[in-house]
Amino acid sequence: MLNQKELIVIKIGTAVLSKKDNYLDLDFMKDVARQCELLMEKYRVLIVSSGAIGCGMKQIGFKTRPDSIEQVQACAAVGQSDLMFMWKQAFGKRKISQFLLSYDCFVNQQKYHNLVNCIDAVLSFDAIPIANENDTIATDELGGNFGDNDKLSVLLAKGMKAKKIIMLCDVDGLYDKNPNMFPNAEVIPEVMKITQKTLDLAFGKSTRGLGGMHSKLKAMELVLKDGIDGYITNGRKKDSILNVFSSEFDGTKFCQYI
């Protein structure tokens, strides 16, 4: 590795990244950038950002996610440029870079080697790599896609030997029961193993993205196997990223050795 600082991967879902009208929330993105700048005093940072499809839907005029694969791909193509433009606005003078990835980047050994080396080089320039699935070419029907950015973020964390992976979403963490049905539901602070009982605690799907708690738990299962610390927390809470490194963290931590 060209840079010996530990790497932190931050995955940001569509639901927390966007406003209710599906368009990107620049103020939120600027706050993420602020936290990343502080984090970069000690760590390297890689962002996995959703939001391109939702942004494209808003631009084209879709009220709901289209059924046609081609239309979804078109939304991604239109929205991706806006997504990166907004991240550039959020980070200001900080250099950012775009990585649109497909599944074969991880199964083709040469492509995988090239990807890791390129990301490492970008990080050595104190730039922020911002990755997203290449939704313009990835489809369920063709197979071999990530399905959502939860798995992509874990594969990047594993490949880049990250220390931590932080998933920002619109819920506080993994609950011990359905919070929509039980007012006394509480966030589970620590999980050391993903079991069927753990997976049964995943309630519903994301309201705007493809991922949900089940997707995140399956991703954290891979994290635990690789010895990477994983965190699920509400990205809309103040200093949600920085709190992972303090006693103020109030989401769910996934770690084999607590």
N, C-alpha and C positions, 0 to 999 in steps of 0.2 A: 504493500500500500504506500502511496506517495505521501499521505498525511497520517500521522499516528494518533490524532485525536479520535476518541470513540465516536461512533456514528449513532445518531438518533433518527429513526424513521417516524414521521408523523403522517398518519392517514386521516384525511378530512372528507367526510361523507357529504353527499348532496344536500341532505336535510338540514345539516348544520351550517353549510356553506352558503345556502341560498335563502332569499326571502320567501314569503308565502306565495309570491307570484312566479316562483322558480328562477327569478333573475338573481344574479350574484350580489352578495352583500359586501360592498367595498369596505365599509367601516369594520366589519368583522375580519375581513382579510388583512386589513391594516393592523389590527390588534394581534392577529396570528404572526404577522411579520415582526411586530415589536417584540413579541415573546421569543421568536426565533433569533433575532439579533442579540438578545441578552444571552440566550442559550449558546450561541456561537462563540462566546468568550471562552468556553470550556469544551464544546463539542462541535462535531460536524453535523449538519442537518440535511435530511432528504425528505421532501414532501411528496406524498401521493395524493393527488387532488382529483376528486370527482367533480361533477358539475357541468361538463360540456354538453351533454344531451339536454338537460334541463334548461340551460342557457339558450341552446339552439331552438328548443321548443318555443321559448318566449319570443325569440327573434322572428321565427317563421309564423307564429300565430297559433300554435297548438295549445288547447286548454288542458288536454290530458295526453299522456304518452301514446303515440300512434301505434297501431297494431302491425303495420307493415315494417319489415326489417329494413327495407331500403329507406323508408322515411325516418326511422330511428337513426340510421347511419348518416342521413343527410343532416339531421339535427346535430349530431356529434360533430360533423364537419364544419357546420356553421358556428356552433357554439365554442369549439376549441380555441379559435383565434381570440374570441372575447375573453375566455377563461384566462389565457396567458397574458392578454393585455391588462386585465384587472390585477393579476398577480404582479406584473411589472409596476403598475401604479402603487400597489400595496408596499412593495419592497423599495421603491424609490431608486436610490443610487446603487443598491446592492445588485450584483449581477445574478440573473436567473437563467436557467436552461430548461428546454423542453425535451422530455423523453416519452414518445408514444410507443407503447410496447405491445407485442402480441405474444401468445403462448410459446411460439417456436423460438423466441429469444432465450427461453430457459431450458428447452429440450434439445436444441442444437448446440453442441458443445462449443463450436467456434464462435457462434453468435453470442453465447453466454459469456465467453471469455472476453470478447470485444466489448460487450455491454458493461461488464464490471470494470474493465480498464478505463472506459470512457467516463463513467460516473466518477471513478476515483480521480481522474484528471480534472474533471469539472470541480470537484470538491477541493482539489489542491489550489485552485484559483480563488478560493473563498466565495465561490458561487453556489447558489441553491439549485440542486436538481429538482425539477418538478415533473413527476411521472403520472401517467394516466394510461389506461388501456386504450389501444387504438380501436375505438368502437366503429370506425369507418370500414374495417375489414373483419372484425371479430363477430361471429354469429353463433348462436346456440346450435343452429341446424348444421353448421359445418363442423362443430366440435372443436375441442382444443382451445377453448377460450377460458378466461378466468371466471366469468360469470359476474364478478363485481371486483372492486378495487381492494377488498379485504384480503383476498388471497394474493393479489399482486403485491401488496405492501409487505406481506410476510415473505414471499419469495425474494423480494429485493433485500429485506432485512437479513435473510439467511445468506444470500449471495455476497452481500457487502459486509458480513460479519458484524452487524449492528449490535449495540449493547441493549437498546430498548426500542420497542415499537409502541407508539401512542396512537390509539384510535379515538378521534373526536367524533362524537355523534350527538343526537338530540335527546338522549336519556342519560341518567346519572351513572349507570353501570348495569351490572347483572343483578336483578332482583331475586329475592327468595320466593316470591310468588307474584302473580300478575298484579301490577300496581293499578291497572285500570279497573280491577274488580275488588281489590283488597286495599283499603286506605292505610293499613298498618304494614304494607310491604316494605321491606328494607333492602338496601343495596348490600350485596355480599362483598366484604372488603378484600378477601383473598381467595384465590382458587389455585390449587396445586396440581389438580388432575381433571381432565375433561372426561366425564362419564356420561352414560345415557341419562342419568338423573340430572346432570348439569345441562345437557342439551334440552331436556324437557322444560327447563326454566326459560327458554327462549320464546317470548310471546310476540306473535305478529311479525310483520315486516315493516321496513322503512316506508314512510308515507310518500317519499319522493324519489328515493334511490332504489336500486335493485337489492342491495344488501339489507340485512336485518340482524337481530341478535344471534340467530342460528348461524348465519354466515360468519359472524365475528368469532363465535365460539369454535367453529371448525378451523378458522384461521389461527386462533390461539392454541388449538391442539398442536398445530405444527410448530408454533413458537415454543411451547413447553418441551417438545422433543429436541429442540435445538439449543436449549439453555438460554434463550433470549427472554428478558423480562417484558411482559406485555401489559398494557393498561387500556381500559375502556373507561372513558369519562365524558361528561357533558361539556362539549366545546363552547357552549354559550355561557358557562360560568367564568367568573373573573379569574384570569391567570391560570386557566385550566391546564396549559402545557407546563408552565413553571411549577405548578403545585405538585406535579409528578415527582419533583426533586426535593420536596419539602414535606413537613408533617401535615400540611394543609390538604393533601390529596384525599378526595372523598369518593373516588370511583371504585372500580374493581381491578385489582392487581393479579396477574397470572404469573406465577413463579414457582419453580420446583422446590426452591429452598428459601423459605421466608425467614 
